[in-house]
Amino acid sequence: VWLLERHDLPLVAVQVVVPYGAADDPSGEGGVAALTAEMMEQGAGRRGSVALSEAVERLGARLSVTANRDLSAAGLLVLRDRLAAGLEILGDVVARPRFEDAEWARSHPLWLAGLRSRAFEPPAVASLVADAVIFGPEHPYGHPVDGTVESVEPLTVAHVKAFHARAWRPERATVVVVGHVTPAELAELLPKAFAQWAGTGEPPAPPMVTAPMASAPPPTVLVERPDSPQTMLLLVAPGPAAADPAQAPLELVNIALGGSFTSRLNQNLREDKGYTYGARSRVPFDRAPGRATAGASVQTEVTQPALGELLAELKKMRDMGPRADELAKARATARNGDVEAYEAVEDAAGRLAQLAGLGLRPGHDAAIAAARDAVDVGAAKAAAAGVDLAGGVLVTVGDRAAVEKAIEGLGLAAPVMYDESGKRLP
């Protein structure tokens, strides 16, 4: 149990987190962790779906269950004087979800409809294909968190029950609490709320910490959208893990490159050239080594010059790193982000749950914040050289003729064709 006491408001946020998410989906069952989280909200204990929703509403509380690549978490935000009642409901959701056939019959088609609509969202398609290309189909990160139509369609409520029984186990869980409550109060409340939470059989294996990426991904990939008015451009390269000692300088490099509105990519492609509504870069820190990305959705007619500018900015950052003024501004931006992450009790609980699920300590963010203050231009330049987005895989979603013309004009390799679900086409 992690407790961060905050006594200025009569609120308590609780997160129950287990270190198993989409990376632990069994082969061929992509999306089952996320679907399990969805179904846990559809009735638990003595309450069906409607009764559960009404009980949470009567408390004036907020309840949610989510899953990402590396973890699953059930969260509660409740007034202090209703904490016991809220924890009783949360205990049911975590330990005794009902997984009723009727709720599955309603939720499963809606989930599939959402997956089918993803094919019409170029940024989502580009991200999905980037995972498939750089990780490979058998890598734990090689499929989207919510699955694909192909992987989710054959799933049944039995698959969800099996994932819950395997992954949602108290032996691996951390309970994060932030707000107006004391250790003595929690020592009384938590055992009551989770008294019936017990796993059966062997405890789950420790969560995955590394896996080999695809050995030879194609340098250029195209998902065809005939006559599309825009082209999605995404450069993707191997990135660091959450415990990587280079996290502090890489955070600053990313903010300067494309992690803020005033970053290089956004200033060039949006403000100066008017090619896009926004250009961004991202260096996420997952449990295992993940991927870094940079890109933008641009007007089709400017695909070639926009791609040229994108590559030029990435090369410049890789080779020279950020300037001193950019580094100072990035440090201030990161500091503001720390304040926002821990300002509200619900956000603080969510961030601490993320750390717990990744196997990091509760003081991790404080240590990284201190490390950022010590990053100089030389350290930032070295970090920038270590993530080669300019030499990464180019994933494009758009009109084939426009993309091929741009790629040929810039002397890049001819694209390999993929479909919207991340499969390589013949």
Secondary structure, 3 states (H helix, E strand, C coil): CEEEECCCCCEEEEEEEECCCHHHCCCCCCCHHHHHHHHHCCCECCECHHHHHHHHHHCCCEEEEEECCCCEEEEEEEEHHHHHHHHHHHHHHHHCECCCHHHHHHHHHHHHHHHHHHCCCHHHHHHHHHHHHHHCCCCCCCCCCCCCHHHHCCCCHHHHHHHHHHHCCHHHCEEEEEECCCHHHHHHHHHHHCCCCCCCCCCCCCCCCCCCCCCCCCCEEEEECCCCCEEEEEEEEECCECCCCCHHHHHHHHHHHCCCCCCHHHHHHHHHCCCEEEEEEECCCECCCCEEEEEEEEEHHHHHHHHHHHHHHHHHHHHHCCCHHHHHHHHHHHHHHHHHHHHCHHHHHHHHHHHHHCCCCCCHHHHHHHHHHCCCHHHHHHHHHHCCCCCCEEEEEECHHHHHHHHHHCCCCCCEEECCCCCECC
